[in-house]
């Protein structure tokens, strides 16, 4: 059973509408279904529990009660080619929201391309942006999962939660912070016009240039050093031969640094 809340969330502190569900298969799926039915947002779909939460590439997202599972639905008019940049916008907003509720005390809070929130090498949360065309406009769902009070174990990667780092917050406070920061950074992005400043802000919250990464691409595994991202949000990876490759898709993991 899902964890009961003291009261349903019906709106954020700044007035954005909230649909609060006790249980749902996926907040992203629900949000996109609402868009297809005519909801133009902005609206947050928040669930106490997901039964089929998913991350990038359809990977399952563990959804125990107490953590935040939320999707912000909005209809945009930007060039569809710019939509991948929304993962960068959302990542910046998530980092700033965590800091605003006390996460400035966390050492190592950072972003990993394209959609992970980390503390050091441990995963704290993830972002999944999905979209669909409705007439001449694009409905987008910015899905955010954050481990507030607990984290899954037995995964292929290390995970963590805010409580483990001494940050105590509830879903309402975190959602209010996310709503505020996402509004700010969407305004800065301006449907892609502010891509350069978005890129700079993302890099300021990301891992160090030169960090070794592995990228699982459609054609196989590649490894190299993080060389930043371009204005479109693509990953730049420096290989052992000194060439920089551009990646627009792939699952990225941190690679062990070889001994000197």
N, C-alpha and C positions, 0 to 999 in steps of 0.2 A: 504494500500500500504506500501511496505517496505521503510525504510529510505534510501535515496540515499547517496552514499559515494562520496567523492571528487575524488577518483580514485580507481579502483579495486585493490585488493591486489593480486599480482601474485607470490610473494616469500617473505619469511621472511628475516630479516636482515642478518641471517647467510646462506641464500640461499636455504632453504627448499621450495620446490614447494608448491603453494597454488592454490586451485580451489575455487574461490570466486563467490558465487551464490546469486542473489537477494532474492530468495525465494526457499525453499525446504521443503519437508515434515519433514525430520530429517537428520541432518548431518551424524549421525551414519549410517542410512539406505543407504544414498547416498554413503558413503565411502565403505561400505561392497559390494554394487553393483559394484563399481569400481574395487574392489578386484576380484570379480567373473568374471569381464570382462578382467582381466589381469593386472591391475595396481598393482605394487608391492611396491609402495611408496619408501621412505617416502613422504607423501603429506598431507597437511592440507585441509580439506573441511570446508569452512567457509560460513555461511549464514547470510544475513541481517535479515532474518525472517524465522522461522520454522512454518509450519502449523500443524504439528503433532509431535512436540518435546516430548520426553519421558524421564523419569527418571527410577529409579530402580523399578522392578516389573511391568513395563509397565505404571507407573503412568504418567499422562500428565505433561509436563514441559512448563509453560507459557513462551512465546517468543516475548515480545514486542520489537519494534525496538530500537536500541541503545546499547543493551547488546551484549555480546559475545557468539556465538554458534559455536563451532568448534570441529572437530574430526580429530585426527591424525591417518592416516592409515600407517601401517608398516607390513612387513612380517617377522616373527621371526622363529627361529629354536629351541627354548627352549622346554623343557618338558611341555606338555599341563597342567600337574598338577600344574605347577608354575604360570600359567597365572593369577590366582586370585590376586597374589602379585602386578600386574600392577596397581591395584587401589591404593595401598599404594604408589608406585612410583609416580603416577600421582598426588596424594594428596600432597606429599612433594613438587613436582615441582610447583604446583599451589600456595601454601603458599609462596614459595620463589619468585615466579614471582610477586605476589601481593606486597610483601615487596620491591622488587626492583623498582617498579614504584611509591613508596611513601607510601606503606601500613604499613611501620614500625611505622607510627603514630597511627595506629589503635590498640586500646587496646582490647584484647580478641580475636584476629584472631587465629583460631585454626581448627583442624580436628576433625571430629566425624566418627567413624567406621560405615559403610565401605567406604563411598564415599561422605561425606558432608563437605563443607567448611562453617564454622560458624564465626560469630562475637558474642562472648558471647553465647547466646542461639538462635540467629537469623541466618537464613540460607542465606548465601551470594552466594553460588554456589553448583554445584554437578558434579559428575563424573560418567560416564557410560562406562564400558569397555565391548566390545563384540568381539567375535572371530569366525572364521570359518576355517576349514581345507582345504588347497589347496595342493593336492598331499602329500608330506612329510613335508610341512611347514604349519605355522598357520598365517593367516591374522588377525591382531588385529586392532580394531578401539577404540581409547581412546577418548571418547566424553567428552567435558568440557563445561559447561554452567556457565557463571559468570554474576552477576548483576552489571553492571558498572554504569549506569545512573538512573535506576529505578528498582523497585521490585514489584511483584504481591501482591495484598491485598486480604483479605477474604479467606485465606487458613486455613488449620487446624493447621498450625505452623506459627511462626513469621518469617518474611523475611526482608532482608535489602539489600542495595547496596553500592558500594564504594563511590558514590557521597554523600551519607548521612553522611559518616564519613570523609568528607573533602578531599577525594582522587579523583582528576580529571585526567582521562586518556581516551584514545580512543582505539578502537579495534586493530588498527595496533600496537600500542605500547605494549598492553597487549599480543597480539599474538607473537610478537618478544620475549618478556620476557618468555612466556610459552615455546616457541620452544627452547630457549637457556637452560632453567632450565630442561626441559624434556630430552634433549640430555645428560645433565650432569648426571642426576639421572638414566637414562637408562644405561649409561656407568658404573655407580657405581653398579647397580643391576646385570649387566652381565648375563642376562638370568637366574637369580636366584642364581648364585654363590655368589653374594653379599647380600643375603637375610638378614643376621644378621645385617649388617650395615644399610640396608634399614629399618629394624624393629626399630632400635635405633633412626634413623632420624625421622621416623613417630611418634614414641612415644614422641619425643622432641617437636613435633608440635601439639600434641593432648591434649585432656582434662586431668584433673588430675586423677591419680589413686585413686580409692575410690568413684568417681562420680557415682551417682545412674542412672541407665539406664533401659529402658524397651525395650525388644526385641520381636517383633512380628514374631514368627517362624511359620513353616508349621504346627506345632502341638499345637500352642496356644501362649499366652502371658506369658513371663517370666520376672522377675525383679531381679536386683541384683546390685552389685557394680563393676565398671570397674576395672579389674585386669590386663589389658594390652592386648597384642596380642602375639601369638607365632611366630616362624620363618616362618611359612607358611602364616601368615597374618590372622589367625582365631582369633575371639574375645574371650577373657577369661573373664568370669563373675562369681563373687563370690556371692553365695546365702546366705540366712540368717543362714543356718546350717554350713557354713564354707567350703562348697564344691565349687570347681571351675569347671564350665562347659565350654566346648569349642563349639563355634558357628561359622559355616562357611557360614551361610546365615541367613538373617533376616533384617527387617526394624527396625532401632534403633531410639528411641526418648529419650530425657532427662527426667528423672523422678524427681518429686518434692522431695526435701530432707525432711524427716520426722522431726518434731520438737524434740529437745533434751529434 
